[in-house]
């Protein structure tokens, strides 16, 4: 089964692609997940491919992806990789330091609804939010909030839109210490550098 960064499974089977070119790298005999015909999820680059070498995703000047020697290595922080293949980076809220999954497939940054209940002073203007789907296009019940402040590396994001959802499935794939998913509304406003084998990263 294919699994989104939120830990939600999607039925499919494994096939091999003889040659796949990404950036200037050529990958051979790559195992990929083939989803069922008619499924809305069409193509996704997984971490099983990106994590083989340092990579960077740049957004501030021009959206770009670089692999291997073309990517600057991250040195400003450590990251944790789980058996599921997902990884987390450390973040900071006004309440405490936390762990967050980094996921380009999540449009809005997500927070565990239990974390919102435990720290209501950090969130304002909550309301139900419909038509939310995860990376596998499955419906997710959610509330939309404004988070007063969230620090990721040296970057500070204020008055940030976040979705509060049930993290039970995420906890099964990672740990109960994970309370956030850094989504694309943060990712698209910064430049990111990762070296998964060395467990380092940075953001600019």
N, C-alpha and C positions, 0 to 999 in steps of 0.2 A: 504493500500500500504506500502511495505517496502521502506525505504528511506536511502540512503547512507549518509555518513558524509558530502558529498558535496551537500546534499539536493536533489539529483536526485531520483525520485520515480521509483519503480519497481513493476509491477503488481504481485499480489499474494493474498493469503488468510491466515487467522489466524487459527491455530490449537493448541491444547494443548498436551503437553507431560507429561505423568504421573510422570516419574522420570528421572532426568538428573544429572549425576555426573561430577563435574569439580573440579580439584585439590582434596581436601579432603572434599569438600562440596557436599551435596546432595540437589538438588532443586526439589520441587514437584509441579505438576500442573502448569507448565511453558507455557506461551503463546509464540508461535514462528510463524514466517512468512514462509509459504510454497510457493515457487516460481513455476512458470510454468515449466512443463516437457520440457527438452531440453535447458533450460536457462543455461548459462555458470557459473552463480553464484550457487555454490553447498551448502556451509555451511559457516556461519559466526556467531561468538559469539558477540551478541549485548550488548550495554551498559545497556540495561534494565536488564541484568543479572549481569554484572560486578559491576554496580553502587549500588547494594544492600548492599555491604560491602566494606571495604578497600581492595584494590588489588594492586599488584605490577607486573611489567613486567621487567625482568632482561635480559640483553643481553651481558654485558661486559665479564663475565667469561663463562657463559653457559645460553642459552636461557631458561627461566623459567617463569611460571605464578604462583603467590601465591594469595590466597584469605583469607579474614578474619584475624584471629589472626596470620596467617603465613606471612602476609604482614606488613612491617614497615609503620607506618602512615606518611603522608607527612606534614611537618610543615613549609616549607620555603616560601610558597606563597599561594595566594588565587586563586580560579578558579570560573568561572561563568557558570551556567547551564541554558540552554534555554528550553522553553516549548517543543521544538522539541526533547529534550533528549540529544542533543549535548552539549558539554562543551568547553570552551576556557581557555587557560592559557596565562599569560602575557609574552611577549618576548620583546627584545630590538634590534633595528637596529641602525646604526650610525645616522639615521635621527630622530627617536622618539621611544617611547614605543608603542607597538601594541598588538593586541589580535590575537591568533592563535588557530584554531581547532587542536586537537591532534587526528591523524587518522592513525592506522596501515595499513589500506587498501589503503592508498595513497603511491605509491612507491617512488616518488620524492616529496620533499616539494614544495608546490604550493603557488603562490603569485597572488594577484589580478592584472590583466594587467593594471588597472588604477593606481595602486600604482607604477608600473614600469615607467609609463609615467610621474608620478608626481615626482619621485626620480631617474632619469636616472643615476645619479652619483654613485649609489649603485650597478649597474649591468653592466656586460661586456659580450661580445661575444654572442650576441643574434642571434638566428636563428629559423626558423620554425621547429616544431617537430611533426612528424606524428605518427599515431598508438597509440595515448594516449586514455586510457579508465579510467573511474572512478570506484568506488567500486561496481557498479552494471553492469560493463562491457559495459557501453555506451560510444560511441566515444566523445571526447572532443577536440576542437581546442586549440592549445597551441604553445607557443614559449619557447625554452630552453635558459636559461641565467646562467651566473655565478654571484652569489651574493658575494660581497666582505666580508661581515661579518654579522653574526646573533648570538645573545646571547639568550640562553634559560636557565633560572635559573642561575647557576654558570658556565655553559658550554658555550664555545665560538666556533662557527663553522665558518671557513673561506674558501673562494673560493668554496662556496657551490653551487651545481647544483640545480636550481629551475625551475619550470614550471610556466609560466605566462598564466593564463586562465581568462575567464569571471567569476566573482564572483556573478553575479546577483542572481542565484538560492541559493547560500550559504547565501547571505544577507536576502533572504526571510525567511530562517529557523533560522537565528541568528539575526544579526544586521549589519548595514552598517559600524560599527567600526571594523569588522573582515576583515583583509587583508591577512592573511596567513593560510595555513594548514601545520602543522608540520607533515612531511611524514616519511616513513620508512628509508630513507637515513640518517635521524637524529636519529630516534628512536632506530635503531639497534646499535648505538654507545654509548648508555647510559643505566643506570638503572633508572626506573621510579616508583614512589610511589604515589598512589592516594587514597584519602578518599572523595568520592563524597558527601556523606551525610554531612560531616563537611566542605566541600568546600575547602579542603587543598590538596597540592601536593608538591612533590620535585623531583629533578633529580640529579643523581650522575654519 
